[in-house]
């Protein structure tokens, strides 16, 4: 695989991971929270609020929840898990692209 193709694949993977994370944050703001820290009680579905806009709260901070439909809850849950996969893969792709570029640069300078 050529260096250009490898770098392009890495850039696309990084952008997709970043875009998925940004969409998760925007959609989470729009629907009022996210399911990763949410809960299900007695057939009612609750998204946790405040994690996206204020970051991780201290363990003693009271948790706030908003009731949503099961479809909204499950969508948020699946999207959150997809971010846990795509974002680290995007960062890994970026790191590999940097390492590959350094290796290419060393090979060029050693030839000259």
Number of C-alpha atoms within 10 A of each C-alpha: 5 6 12 10 10 16 18 12 15 22 17 15 20 23 18 17 23 19 16 19 19 13 14 20 17 15 15 23 16 9 15 18 29 30 25 17 15 20 16 13 7 5 8 12 20 24 26 20 21 18 18 16 12 8 8 10 11 8 7 6 8 8 14 13 19 15 17 17 13 14 10 16 24 16 13 22 17 13 21 20 12 15 20 14 12 20 20 14 18 21 18 15 22 20 14 15 20 14 12 15 16 12 11 13 11 11 11 10 8 8 6 5
